[in-house]
Amino acid sequence: MKTGSRATLRLVAWGVPSVLIAAALVAWELIVRITDTPRWFLPPPTAIVTALVDSRRLMLHHTWVTLEELLLGFAISVLLGIAFALAIASSRIVERAFYPFVVASQAIPIIALAPILLIWFGYGLTPKVIVVVLICFFPVVVNTVDGLRSVDPELVDLLRSMGANEWTIYRVVRIPSSLPYVFSGTRIAAAVSVVGALIGEWVGASAGLGYLMTRSAAQFLTARVFAAVLISAVIGLAMFVIVSLLERLFLPWQHIGSPDE
Amino acid sequence: MITPSVLEIEGVTKQFAGRRGTVDALGQIDLSVGRGEFVSIVGPSGCGKSTLLNIVAGLEQPSSGRILFDGRPVERRLGRTAYMHQKDLLLPWRTVRDNVTLGLEVAGVRKATANERAADLFELFGLSGFEESYPTTLSGGMRQRAAFLRTVLTEHPLMLLDEPFGALDALTRASMQEWLLSLWEGLGRTIVFITHDVEEAVLLSDRVCVMSARPGRIVREQTVSLTRPRRYEMVTEPEFVALKSELLAALRAPESSGVR
C-alpha cells in the first residue's frame, strides 16, 4: 500500500509540471495562430522547433563555441574559488586582504567591464572565459569559506585530543565537512555559467550562442533567437543536473535518511 | 602506593579573560587517580568540570599547577589520552568502521592493522553487522557505543569521559551504564568520568569527587565501597541510597552550589 502511494506521489511530482508545460505550449501555439501574430514578433513553438531542426549545423557550431567558453570558465572558477576559499579560511590576514576584492568583483557591473576586456583581449576566447569566471567564482568562494568555517569546534577538539596536526584536521574534518557547501556553490556557478558566456559574446564576438542571438535578432529571425535561448536554457539546466549528480556520487552520506526514532 | 598514579592533578587553577575582567573557572584542584581506577566528578553545570578535562587532555593549559602522567609532569598532553565528549562526534561521511578507527589513523597506524584491532570489538559493542553503515542510520545508543569504541580503540590507558550518556533517554542510559560496567571490569583502563548525575556516579565509580560551583573546587571525595560486579538493581539497596543522599547533600550544600 505504501509503495503504491509513493508511486502515485512520483507520478504527481512529474506529471503536474509536465502537463502544465504542455498546456502552456499549446496555449502559446493557439494564441499565435488565432490572433495571426507576425512570426517576427512572436513565433509559435512549432516554428522554433523548425528553426532548430533546419539550422542544426549552425546551432551546433555556435553551441560548441559557447560550451567551450563556459566549461573552461567554470572549471577555472571552481579551482580558483576553492583555492581562494582555503587561503581566506586559513588566515585572518589573507581574509582581510582578499575578501574585499572578492566582494568588489561582484559589485562591478560585468556589462560595463566586458567592453574593456574586449579592448584588452580582443574577440577571442579569453574575454568570454574571464566574464564567466567573474560570475562563477563568487558563489564558489563564499560557499566554500562558509563550509570551512561551519566545522563543529568540538570535532576539531576531538582530533586535537588525538594528537592530530593542522593538516590532518583539514584532511579528516574541515575539507570533508565543507564539501556540501562547495557543491552548493558549484551548483549555482554551473547554472549561471551560461549567462556569463552569453554576456561575453553579446559585447563582442564572432561566434557563440550570444553572437547568434544578437545577429538573428538584428535580422528579425525571431524563431532562431528563441531556438538559441532554448539551447542556452538546456545547457544551464544540464550543468546544474550534472553537478547535482556528481554531488550524489561523491557525498552518498548526504542522502541517507535517519532511522525512525 | 608503590606504582605512581596514572594521573595526578596538582594545584591546577584556571582563569579566563572575560569581558569584565578575569573569570575564575577552576579554584584549586588536587586529584590523583590510580591505575585501573574509575573516578567520577560530579558538579553543577558550569562548575568547570569540562575545563578540567580539557586541561588534562592538553586542549587547554592550566593557569597554575601541573598535570602528571605516571608520576612525570607532561606539558604536551595532546594525543596521550582517550577523550570522549557528550556528543558522539561521529563523522557522517565515514562508515562506522572508519569512524571507530579514527584515533588509530591519526596515530599513524596502518589501515589494515587498525581494522584488525577493531574487528573483534564490534560484537562486544553491539555493532556487528553495522561496520559499513553510516552513522546517520544508527540509533542514539548505537552512535554512543560507536563513539565509545572509537575512544577505547585510541588505546591510551587513561580515558576521559565527559557526560558520555548525557544526551540519551533514561532507558537507553540505564542499559548503557550496565553495559559500560561490564565492559570496564574486563578492560582494565583508568577512567575519569564526568557527570551531573549522582546516581550514575555512585553506580559506576570507585571514588566520587564532588565539585563546587564556579570557581570549581573539589569539596568532597567519597570512596564507593559497593561490591563489584555492580548491577543496576543496586540503586535501591540501602547502602547505595545512603551514599547517594550523602553526596547529594554535599552537592547542594551552600559552599558548593554557589547559592547563598
Interface residues (C-beta under 8 A of the other chain):
Chain A: D152 E154 L155 D157 L158 L159 R160 S161 M162 G163 A164 T168 V172 V173 P176 S177 L179 L251 P252 W253 I256 G257 S258 P259 E261
Chain B: N54 A57 G58 L59 L78 G79 R80 T81 Y83 H85 K87 L89 L91 P92 W93 R94 L102 G103 E105 V106 A107 Y134 T136 T137 L138 S139 T154
